[in-house]
Amino acid sequence: MKQQVIEAIKANIAQYPNFYITDIAGLNAEQTATLRRDCFNEGIKLTVVKNTLFHKVIKDSGNAEMDLLSATLEGNTAIMYTEAPANPAKLIKKYQKAGSEKPALKGAYVQECAFVGADKLEALINIKSREELIGEIVGMLNAPIQNVLSALQGAGQKIVGVLETLEEKKN
């Protein structure tokens, strides 16, 4: 049974490049159901795990960065798996703004970097996805080209205007 759970955790880590380690202890059934629904709507897979089993998965991964998260595996632990790196952080922040202490961030593994501690929440909220970064780079590269084209068009119109003026004076 334990080996099946370990294999399921490994499969989730392989499928989802980012995961958050959280504490949802103390939520009643209704609050847990609401959290699960909100997670589903945000593309987050929420699972409760035993610390010893998740710790084994981290150790077996051989990933030194991921191993930094072992210290967060105390108390009750729920894992939020996601493809969108900032979604769980934004969801946790939403719950905090509503006055809830849970889910509480313990740590996260996002874009191959470990973030340990609840104080990393704001940094995680501001992480951009790969697609967002590519869009920004394309936008930055596109802006100078647009400026050059505008300058050339403007200069071309000025030259036409000067030539027309010269033509009128000639006649």
N, C-alpha and C positions, 0 to 999 in steps of 0.2 A: 504493500500500500504506500509506504513512504517513497519508494522508488518511483511509483507512478506520479506522485505529487511533485517530486523533484523533476521528473521528465516534463511535466506540464509547465512548471516554472521556466525551465530551460527553453521550451517551445515558445512561451510568451516573450521571453527576452529576445529570442531569435526573430520573432515576428514584429515586435515593436522596438524600435531603436532607442526609445526613451522610457524611463520609468521613475515614478516618485514613490518614496517610502513615507507612509503617513500613519497617523494614529487616529482611529475612529472610535476608540473605546468610549463607552458611555452614551453612545447614540442609541435611542430606543428603536424599535422595529419600524415605526413610521418615518423617523428621521433617516434611518439607514436606507429604506426604500426610496425616499426622495433623493438621497445622495446617489444611489445607484442609477436612478432615472436621469439625473443631471449629468452623471458621468457618461451614460449611454448617449445622451443628446450631444455631448461634446466630443464624441469619438474616443472615450477613455474606457478601458476595461479595468474594472475594480475587482480585486480578489483579496481575501484575507488569507494570510500565510502564517505558518509557524516559523519563528525566528531561526530555529536550528536548521530547518530545511532550506530556508532562503540563504542562510549563511553558508551552507554546504554548496549551494549552486554558485554563490559568489566565489568561494574558494576554488571550486572546480573550474571556473571560467579562466583562471590564470591571468585575469585582467587586473593589473595593479591599481588602476584608477577606480575600477568598480570595487575593489577590495577596501578602499577608503570608507565605503558605506557600511562595513561590518559593524562599526561602532554605533550605528543608529538602530541596530536590531535588538532593542530592549522593549519590554512591555508589549502591548498589543500592536500588531503591524498589519497594515493593509497596503497593497501595492496598486498604484494607478499606472497602467501601461498605456502608452500613447504614441502616435506617429507625429502629432503636432506638439512640439516641445513646450510651448507656453500654456497650453490649454489647462492642464491640471493646476498650475500655479494661479491662473486667473480664476478657476473655480474655487480654489481654497480661499483666495482673497475675497471672492463674492460672499462666501460663507462667513468670513471674518467681519466684513462690513455689515452683515445682517445680525451680528452679535453672537455668532456661534464660535466656540473655541475649537470645534472639530469639523472637518478633518484638520489635523495639525501636521505641518510638514516636519519630517525628521531629516530627510535627505532626498537627493535625486541624482539620477544618472541621465544626463541630457547632452546630446551631441558629443558623446564619448568623453564627457567630463563629469566628475563627481562634485556634487554640491552638498555639503554637510551642514545641517543646522537650519532652524526655522528662520534665521536672519537672512538667508539666501533667497527668500520668497520674492522680493522686489527684483532682484537680478534675473530670476527665472521668468518672471512676468514679461520682462523686456527682451527675452531671447527671441530672435526671429527664426522662422523656418528657412530651410534651404531655398524654397521657392521665393519667399519674401526677399532674401538676400540677393538672389539672382535678379529679381525685378528691380531692386534698388541699383544694382551695378549697371544693368541695361539702361536705366533712367539716367544715371550719371554719365554713362558713355554717350547717350543720345543727346544730352543737353549741349555739349560743345559743338556737335555736328549741326544741330539746329541753329546755333548762334552763327556758325560759319555760313550756312546756307542763307540765313536772314541777311547777314552782312553782304554777301555776294549779290543777293537780289536787290538790296537797297543800293549798292554801288552801281549795279547794272542799270537801275532806274535813274540814278543821278547822271550816269553817262548818256543815257538816252535823252534826258532832259537837256543836258548841255549841248548835245548834238542838234537837237531840235531848235534850240535858241540860236545856235550858230547858223543853222540853215535859214532861219527866219531873218537874221541880220544880213545874210548874204543876198537874199532876194530883196 
